[in-house]
Amino acid sequence: MGKNEIKTDMPYEQAIAELESIVNLLESGELTLEDSMKMFEKGVGLVRYCNKKLDDIEKRITIILEENNQIDERDFTPEG
């Protein structure tokens, strides 16, 4: 497995933590241009991985709701 490949069994929370770490490294300005590019590529991979995990969870929730005949789609609005 290459340096920038994402483990497919990585928990979502771990991927987010790693992504935050990469963002902090990139924002620090202490990396070389080449290292910054490698970190950016890894970050893009992590974003794609996290988006896929979220999409998969949304599909699972939809399936569960459909199986229970509880379809009630509406836009999510956070309370507060």
OpenMM code with the backbone's topology and positions (N, CA, C; nanometers):
from openmm import Vec3, app, unit

residues = "MET GLY LYS ASN GLU ILE LYS THR ASP MET PRO TYR GLU GLN ALA ILE ALA GLU LEU GLU SER ILE VAL ASN LEU LEU GLU SER GLY GLU LEU THR LEU GLU ASP SER MET LYS MET PHE GLU LYS GLY VAL GLY LEU VAL ARG TYR CYS ASN LYS LYS LEU ASP ASP ILE GLU LYS ARG ILE THR ILE ILE LEU GLU GLU ASN ASN GLN ILE ASP GLU ARG ASP PHE THR PRO GLU GLY".split()
positions = [
    Vec3(0.0854, -0.1185, 0.0000),
    Vec3(0.0000, 0.0000, 0.0000),
    Vec3(0.0892, 0.1239, 0.0000),
    Vec3(0.0624, 0.2206, -0.0887),
    Vec3(0.1401, 0.3440, -0.0969),
    Vec3(0.1090, 0.4384, 0.0175),
    Vec3(0.1935, 0.5395, 0.0288),
    Vec3(0.1788, 0.6362, 0.1388),
    Vec3(0.0437, 0.7051, 0.1390),
    Vec3(-0.0087, 0.7380, 0.0209),
    Vec3(-0.1309, 0.8176, 0.0133),
    Vec3(-0.2574, 0.7342, -0.0005),
    Vec3(-0.2454, 0.6010, 0.0040),
    Vec3(-0.3639, 0.5177, -0.0047),
    Vec3(-0.4348, 0.5145, 0.1304),
    Vec3(-0.5646, 0.5117, 0.1263),
    Vec3(-0.6469, 0.5126, 0.2466),
    Vec3(-0.6907, 0.3697, 0.2764),
    Vec3(-0.6747, 0.3270, 0.4021),
    Vec3(-0.7222, 0.1950, 0.4421),
    Vec3(-0.8747, 0.1943, 0.4369),
    Vec3(-0.9292, 0.0934, 0.3720),
    Vec3(-1.0744, 0.0897, 0.3546),
    Vec3(-1.1483, 0.0472, 0.4805),
    Vec3(-1.0743, 0.0042, 0.5818),
    Vec3(-1.1399, -0.0340, 0.7060),
    Vec3(-1.1207, 0.0709, 0.8159),
    Vec3(-1.0680, 0.1867, 0.7778),
    Vec3(-1.0439, 0.2937, 0.8744),
    Vec3(-1.1773, 0.3499, 0.9247),
    Vec3(-1.1929, 0.3618, 1.0555),
    Vec3(-1.3155, 0.4236, 1.1078),
    Vec3(-1.3277, 0.5695, 1.0600),
    Vec3(-1.4497, 0.6121, 1.0402),
    Vec3(-1.4770, 0.7487, 0.9936),
    Vec3(-1.4100, 0.8522, 1.0838),
    Vec3(-1.4213, 0.8314, 1.2152),
    Vec3(-1.3663, 0.9290, 1.3106),
    Vec3(-1.2145, 0.9388, 1.2984),
    Vec3(-1.1494, 0.8268, 1.2718),
    Vec3(-1.0046, 0.8286, 1.2542),
    Vec3(-0.9669, 0.9040, 1.1261),
    Vec3(-1.0434, 0.8831, 1.0208),
    Vec3(-1.0182, 0.9523, 0.8944),
    Vec3(-1.0347, 1.1029, 0.9114),
    Vec3(-1.1366, 1.1439, 0.9844),
    Vec3(-1.1580, 1.2872, 1.0086),
    Vec3(-1.0431, 1.3451, 1.0898),
    Vec3(-0.9985, 1.2740, 1.1928),
    Vec3(-0.8874, 1.3208, 1.2753),
    Vec3(-0.7603, 1.3345, 1.1921),
    Vec3(-0.7374, 1.2374, 1.1043),
    Vec3(-0.6197, 1.2435, 1.0181),
    Vec3(-0.6307, 1.3602, 0.9208),
    Vec3(-0.7494, 1.3827, 0.8689),
    Vec3(-0.7721, 1.4947, 0.7780),
    Vec3(-0.7466, 1.6280, 0.8486),
    Vec3(-0.7940, 1.6409, 0.9710),
    Vec3(-0.7703, 1.7636, 1.0481),
    Vec3(-0.6208, 1.7847, 1.0714),
    Vec3(-0.5497, 1.6767, 1.0972),
    Vec3(-0.4059, 1.6849, 1.1167),
    Vec3(-0.3357, 1.7333, 0.9895),
    Vec3(-0.3794, 1.6823, 0.8763),
    Vec3(-0.3214, 1.7239, 0.7479),
    Vec3(-0.3494, 1.8708, 0.7222),
    Vec3(-0.4694, 1.9143, 0.7489),
    Vec3(-0.5044, 2.0560, 0.7300),
    Vec3(-0.4151, 2.1437, 0.8169),
    Vec3(-0.3965, 2.1040, 0.9425),
    Vec3(-0.3101, 2.1813, 1.0317),
    Vec3(-0.1670, 2.1869, 0.9796),
    Vec3(-0.1164, 2.0743, 0.9304),
    Vec3(0.0192, 2.0717, 0.8728),
    Vec3(0.0294, 2.1652, 0.7529),
    Vec3(-0.0691, 2.1589, 0.6652),
    Vec3(-0.0669, 2.2443, 0.5465),
    Vec3(-0.0765, 2.3916, 0.5834),
    Vec3(-0.1588, 2.4228, 0.6820),
    Vec3(-0.1751, 2.5616, 0.7239),
    Vec3(-0.0520, 2.6156, 0.7956),
    Vec3(0.0290, 2.5273, 0.8524),
    Vec3(0.1471, 2.5719, 0.9256),
    Vec3(0.2507, 2.6349, 0.8334),
    Vec3(0.2530, 2.5934, 0.7087),
    Vec3(0.3491, 2.6480, 0.6135),
    Vec3(0.4900, 2.5951, 0.6337),
    Vec3(0.5056, 2.4923, 0.7144),
    Vec3(0.6378, 2.4400, 0.7455),
    Vec3(0.6816, 2.3269, 0.6527),
    Vec3(0.5933, 2.2797, 0.5662),
    Vec3(0.6267, 2.1704, 0.4755),
    Vec3(0.6881, 2.2243, 0.3474),
    Vec3(0.7702, 2.1414, 0.2849),
    Vec3(0.8205, 2.1778, 0.1529),
    Vec3(0.7050, 2.1718, 0.0543),
    Vec3(0.7250, 2.2261, -0.0631),
    Vec3(0.6206, 2.2245, -0.1647),
    Vec3(0.5844, 2.0801, -0.2010),
    Vec3(0.6859, 1.9952, -0.2164),
    Vec3(0.6603, 1.8565, -0.2517),
    Vec3(0.5847, 1.7833, -0.1406),
    Vec3(0.6251, 1.8046, -0.0153),
    Vec3(0.5544, 1.7416, 0.0971),
    Vec3(0.4125, 1.7959, 0.1106),
    Vec3(0.3963, 1.9235, 0.0843),
    Vec3(0.2621, 1.9824, 0.0881),
    Vec3(0.1722, 1.9176, -0.0153),
    Vec3(0.2276, 1.8937, -0.1334),
    Vec3(0.1485, 1.8305, -0.2391),
    Vec3(0.1102, 1.6879, -0.2009),
    Vec3(0.2022, 1.6139, -0.1404),
    Vec3(0.1724, 1.4778, -0.0956),
    Vec3(0.0627, 1.4791, 0.0108),
    Vec3(0.0727, 1.5721, 0.1040),
    Vec3(-0.0287, 1.5818, 0.2092),
    Vec3(-0.1637, 1.6228, 0.1506),
    Vec3(-0.1610, 1.7150, 0.0543),
    Vec3(-0.2846, 1.7575, -0.0115),
    Vec3(-0.3515, 1.6386, -0.0802),
    Vec3(-0.2715, 1.5585, -0.1521),
    Vec3(-0.3259, 1.4407, -0.2196),
    Vec3(-0.3860, 1.3431, -0.1189),
    Vec3(-0.3178, 1.3218, -0.0089),
    Vec3(-0.3710, 1.2326, 0.0940),
    Vec3(-0.5003, 1.2907, 0.1523),
    Vec3(-0.5032, 1.4217, 0.1730),
    Vec3(-0.6229, 1.4874, 0.2243),
    Vec3(-0.7417, 1.4713, 0.1310),
    Vec3(-0.7174, 1.4851, 0.0016),
    Vec3(-0.8252, 1.4668, -0.0963),
    Vec3(-0.8768, 1.3235, -0.0895),
    Vec3(-0.7861, 1.2280, -0.0755),
    Vec3(-0.8270, 1.0889, -0.0613),
    Vec3(-0.9122, 1.0672, 0.0626),
    Vec3(-0.8731, 1.1314, 0.1729),
    Vec3(-0.9499, 1.1187, 0.2967),
    Vec3(-1.0879, 1.1821, 0.2836),
    Vec3(-1.0960, 1.2955, 0.2159),
    Vec3(-1.2264, 1.3599, 0.1944),
    Vec3(-1.3168, 1.2683, 0.1138),
    Vec3(-1.2630, 1.2085, 0.0086),
    Vec3(-1.3426, 1.1164, -0.0731),
    Vec3(-1.3868, 0.9959, 0.0095),
    Vec3(-1.2958, 0.9438, 0.0897),
    Vec3(-1.3273, 0.8293, 0.1745),
    Vec3(-1.4395, 0.8647, 0.2728),
    Vec3(-1.4275, 0.9803, 0.3381),
    Vec3(-1.5300, 1.0233, 0.4348),
    Vec3(-1.6644, 1.0450, 0.3662),
    Vec3(-1.6627, 1.1069, 0.2494),
    Vec3(-1.7879, 1.1275, 0.1756),
    Vec3(-1.8524, 0.9954, 0.1388),
    Vec3(-1.7712, 0.8975, 0.0979),
    Vec3(-1.8256, 0.7660, 0.0637),
    Vec3(-1.8856, 0.6993, 0.1871),
    Vec3(-1.8158, 0.7094, 0.3008),
    Vec3(-1.8684, 0.6503, 0.4247),
    Vec3(-2.0034, 0.7132, 0.4597),
    Vec3(-2.0138, 0.8448, 0.4494),
    Vec3(-2.1392, 0.9130, 0.4808),
    Vec3(-2.2500, 0.8727, 0.3836),
    Vec3(-2.2164, 0.8627, 0.2551),
    Vec3(-2.3149, 0.8190, 0.1559),
    Vec3(-2.3638, 0.6777, 0.1861),
    Vec3(-2.2695, 0.5896, 0.2221),
    Vec3(-2.3061, 0.4513, 0.2548),
    Vec3(-2.3992, 0.4463, 0.3756),
    Vec3(-2.3701, 0.5257, 0.4767),
    Vec3(-2.4545, 0.5293, 0.5971),
    Vec3(-2.5940, 0.5810, 0.5619),
    Vec3(-2.5995, 0.6848, 0.4794),
    Vec3(-2.7290, 0.7398, 0.4386),
    Vec3(-2.8109, 0.6338, 0.3650),
    Vec3(-2.7457, 0.5565, 0.2780),
    Vec3(-2.8160, 0.4505, 0.2057),
    Vec3(-2.8662, 0.3432, 0.3017),
    Vec3(-2.7836, 0.3071, 0.3994),
    Vec3(-2.8263, 0.2066, 0.4975),
    Vec3(-2.9468, 0.2550, 0.5764),
    Vec3(-2.9455, 0.3813, 0.6152),
    Vec3(-3.0588, 0.4378, 0.6906),
    Vec3(-3.1849, 0.4347, 0.6055),
    Vec3(-3.1703, 0.4717, 0.4781),
    Vec3(-3.2855, 0.4696, 0.3876),
    Vec3(-3.3418, 0.3290, 0.3749),
    Vec3(-3.2538, 0.2306, 0.3614),
    Vec3(-3.2986, 0.0915, 0.3499),
    Vec3(-3.3724, 0.0487, 0.4765),
    Vec3(-3.3175, 0.0829, 0.5906),
    Vec3(-3.3825, 0.0464, 0.7177),
    Vec3(-3.5205, 0.1097, 0.7266),
    Vec3(-3.5298, 0.2367, 0.6901),
    Vec3(-3.6587, 0.3050, 0.6960),
    Vec3(-3.7572, 0.2445, 0.5962),
    Vec3(-3.7081, 0.2115, 0.4760),
    Vec3(-3.7960, 0.1507, 0.3761),
    Vec3(-3.8467, 0.0155, 0.4231),
    Vec3(-3.7593, -0.0623, 0.4859),
    Vec3(-3.7995, -0.1941, 0.5350),
    Vec3(-3.9063, -0.1832, 0.6427),
    Vec3(-3.9047, -0.0733, 0.7136),
    Vec3(-4.0029, -0.0534, 0.8201),
    Vec3(-4.1183, 0.0358, 0.7761),
    Vec3(-4.1279, 0.0592, 0.6455),
    Vec3(-4.2343, 0.1430, 0.5892),
    Vec3(-4.2447, 0.2783, 0.6588),
    Vec3(-4.1302, 0.3375, 0.6854),
    Vec3(-4.1282, 0.4657, 0.7546),
    Vec3(-4.0640, 0.5742, 0.6679),
    Vec3(-4.0947, 0.5749, 0.5408),
    Vec3(-4.0354, 0.6733, 0.4515),
    Vec3(-4.0969, 0.8096, 0.4803),
    Vec3(-4.0140, 0.9007, 0.5175),
    Vec3(-4.0563, 1.0378, 0.5437),
    Vec3(-3.9368, 1.1275, 0.5133),
    Vec3(-3.9095, 1.1470, 0.3842),
    Vec3(-3.7928, 1.2264, 0.3475),
    Vec3(-3.8215, 1.3736, 0.3659),
    Vec3(-3.7251, 1.4405, 0.4237),
    Vec3(-3.7336, 1.5853, 0.4405),
    Vec3(-3.5919, 1.6366, 0.4580),
    Vec3(-3.5736, 1.7644, 0.4360),
    Vec3(-3.4419, 1.8239, 0.4509),
    Vec3(-3.4017, 1.8248, 0.5973),
    Vec3(-3.2749, 1.7995, 0.6209),
    Vec3(-3.2228, 1.8034, 0.7563),
    Vec3(-3.1983, 1.9482, 0.7953),
    Vec3(-3.2509, 1.9862, 0.9095),
    Vec3(-3.2214, 2.1179, 0.9640),
    Vec3(-3.1809, 2.0991, 1.1096),
    Vec3(-3.0576, 2.1357, 1.1414),
    Vec3(-3.0137, 2.1179, 1.2803),
    Vec3(-3.0936, 2.2072, 1.3740),
    Vec3(-3.1250, 2.1535, 1.4895),
    Vec3(-3.1989, 2.2304, 1.5890),
    Vec3(-3.1027, 2.3164, 1.6663),
    Vec3(-3.1471, 2.4312, 1.7065),
    Vec3(-3.0625, 2.5136, 1.7899),
    Vec3(-3.0679, 2.6543, 1.7601),
] * unit.nanometer
topology = app.Topology()
chain = topology.addChain("A")
for resn in residues:
    res = topology.addResidue(resn, chain)
    for name in ("N", "CA", "C"):
        topology.addAtom(name, app.Element.getBySymbol(name[0]), res)
